[in-house]
Amino acid sequence: MNPYLLPLFSFLLAHAVGTDTKASVARLEARYRAARTMQASFLERYMENGRLVRVEAGTAYFRRPGKMRWDYQAPEKNVFLVDGKTAWFYVPADHTVTRVPAKESTDWRTPLALLTDDMKLSRVCEQVLPAIDEKPEDPEHAMIYCQLRGAGSKSTKESSRESPSQNPRNGEAVFLEIDIKSGDLARVLIRDPGETAIEFHFTNWRMDPPVPDSLFRFEAPKGVAIVNGELHLGTLP
């Protein structure tokens, strides 16, 4: 290639990639913004040092404003619920429930709370970039990197020149896999600097299913102990 054309080619390529990313984000936001309540089947995978530690599955519900519920069905039943003010994690087998103010929760499902707000990715992402090293599982999907707000102190200009998966900016690196045709959120991958990662696969999205308000309220059954404080990451469902 003519060396004088290289800068122009690089600019056009970067512009095309940026345009594709913006289009994928726009489809994602439009897909979920119109619904008040959303429901999906999920598969959750928890990994440490590249080793698969735990796999669980169930149904997740999201409702505006600020509510979500994760009903775990396999391999055992658990409930993670955010009622708008408090985050609850209930383990029926242990007869215990842990609660923490929702605004103080550091749970790894927290970035997904954007589905319960006005569905603007910019509310949780300081910037959105095309993922470089993390590839989508489906070649027809887009994989984007969400740099969480407050995740680090480097300037936007500096961090945009680096590979997102290699530069989590002293915090979690969050990747979203989006079906570019439907706008469906297919997968969320969250990597922690401590060599831990959690992955959510979503299927069977339903918009505005007939779900009662009571599903997003938690009432501790009799005989269940309530513990205040955040759960340790290794004990998350």
Solvent accessible surface area in square Angstrom, and as a share of the most:
residue,aa,sasa,rsa
1,M,148,0.66
2,N,76,0.39
3,P,91,0.57
4,Y,186,0.71
5,L,92,0.46
6,L,88,0.44
7,P,92,0.58
8,L,96,0.48
9,F,101,0.42
10,S,64,0.41
11,F,130,0.54
12,L,96,0.48
13,L,97,0.48
14,A,67,0.52
15,H,114,0.51
16,A,48,0.37
17,V,55,0.32
18,G,25,0.24
19,T,67,0.39
20,D,93,0.48
21,T,12,0.07
22,K,153,0.65
23,A,35,0.27
24,S,3,0.02
25,V,21,0.12
26,A,56,0.44
27,R,107,0.39
28,L,2,0.01
29,E,28,0.12
30,A,63,0.49
31,R,79,0.29
32,Y,0,0.00
33,R,110,0.40
34,A,98,0.76
35,A,5,0.04
36,R,127,0.46
37,T,4,0.02
38,M,0,0.00
39,Q,32,0.14
40,A,1,0.01
41,S,40,0.26
42,F,7,0.03
43,L,70,0.35
44,E,3,0.01
45,R,68,0.25
46,Y,6,0.02
47,M,29,0.13
48,E,53,0.24
49,N,117,0.60
50,G,79,0.76
51,R,149,0.54
52,L,81,0.40
53,V,59,0.34
54,R,57,0.21
55,V,62,0.35
56,E,9,0.04
57,A,34,0.26
58,G,12,0.11
59,T,31,0.18
60,A,0,0.00
61,Y,33,0.12
62,F,0,0.00
63,R,13,0.05
64,R,37,0.13
65,P,107,0.67
66,G,30,0.29
67,K,59,0.25
68,M,7,0.03
69,R,40,0.15
70,W,0,0.00
71,D,20,0.11
72,Y,1,0.00
73,Q,98,0.43
74,A,49,0.38
75,P,103,0.64
76,E,88,0.39
77,K,131,0.56
78,N,6,0.03
79,V,21,0.12
80,F,9,0.04
81,L,0,0.00
82,V,17,0.10
83,D,38,0.20
84,G,38,0.37
85,K,169,0.72
86,T,29,0.17
87,A,3,0.03
88,W,32,0.11
89,F,12,0.05
90,Y,31,0.12
91,V,19,0.11
92,P,46,0.29
93,A,75,0.58
94,D,88,0.46
95,H,115,0.52
96,T,46,0.27
97,V,0,0.00
98,T,21,0.12
99,R,86,0.31
100,V,17,0.09
101,P,70,0.44
102,A,25,0.20
103,K,205,0.87
104,E,114,0.51
105,S,17,0.11
106,T,102,0.59
107,D,10,0.05
108,W,17,0.06
109,R,4,0.02
110,T,55,0.32
111,P,21,0.13
112,L,3,0.02
113,A,37,0.29
114,L,16,0.08
115,L,1,0.00
116,T,4,0.02
117,D,72,0.37
118,D,44,0.23
119,M,1,0.00
120,K,95,0.40
121,L,3,0.01
122,S,62,0.40
123,R,141,0.51
124,V,36,0.21
125,C,2,0.01
126,E,65,0.29
127,Q,25,0.11
128,V,39,0.22
129,L,34,0.17
130,P,44,0.28
131,A,17,0.13
132,I,89,0.45
133,D,70,0.36
134,E,27,0.12
135,K,138,0.58
136,P,36,0.23
137,E,109,0.49
138,D,55,0.28
139,P,126,0.79
140,E,97,0.44
141,H,34,0.15
142,A,23,0.18
143,M,14,0.06
144,I,2,0.01
145,Y,5,0.02
146,C,3,0.02
147,Q,1,0.01
148,L,29,0.15
149,R,133,0.49
150,G,76,0.73
151,A,17,0.13
152,G,30,0.29
153,S,109,0.70
154,K,80,0.34
155,S,63,0.41
156,T,68,0.40
157,K,154,0.65
158,E,67,0.30
159,S,6,0.04
160,S,53,0.34
161,R,170,0.62
162,E,57,0.26
163,S,22,0.14
164,P,5,0.03
165,S,28,0.18
166,Q,142,0.63
167,N,22,0.11
168,P,32,0.20
169,R,10,0.04
170,N,137,0.70
171,G,13,0.12
172,E,52,0.23
173,A,2,0.02
174,V,1,0.01
175,F,0,0.00
176,L,8,0.04
177,E,4,0.02
178,I,0,0.00
179,D,35,0.18
180,I,63,0.32
181,K,160,0.68
182,S,54,0.35
183,G,0,0.00
184,D,31,0.16
185,L,6,0.03
186,A,19,0.15
187,R,12,0.05
188,V,0,0.00
189,L,4,0.02
190,I,3,0.01
191,R,97,0.35
192,D,42,0.22
193,P,73,0.46
194,G,52,0.50
195,E,113,0.51
196,T,23,0.13
197,A,4,0.03
198,I,3,0.02
199,E,7,0.03
200,F,0,0.00
201,H,35,0.16
202,F,9,0.04
203,T,78,0.45
204,N,110,0.56
205,W,26,0.09
206,R,117,0.43
207,M,55,0.24
208,D,81,0.42
209,P,11,0.07
210,P,125,0.79
211,V,19,0.11
212,P,81,0.51
213,D,79,0.41
214,S,59,0.38
215,L,39,0.19
216,F,1,0.00
217,R,138,0.50
218,F,33,0.14
219,E,147,0.66
220,A,40,0.31
221,P,62,0.39
222,K,207,0.88
223,G,79,0.76
224,V,20,0.11
225,A,54,0.42
226,I,74,0.38
227,V,78,0.45
228,N,107,0.55
229,G,31,0.30
230,E,76,0.34
231,L,42,0.21
232,H,135,0.60
233,L,44,0.22
234,G,33,0.31
235,T,81,0.47
236,L,10,0.05
237,P,5,0.03
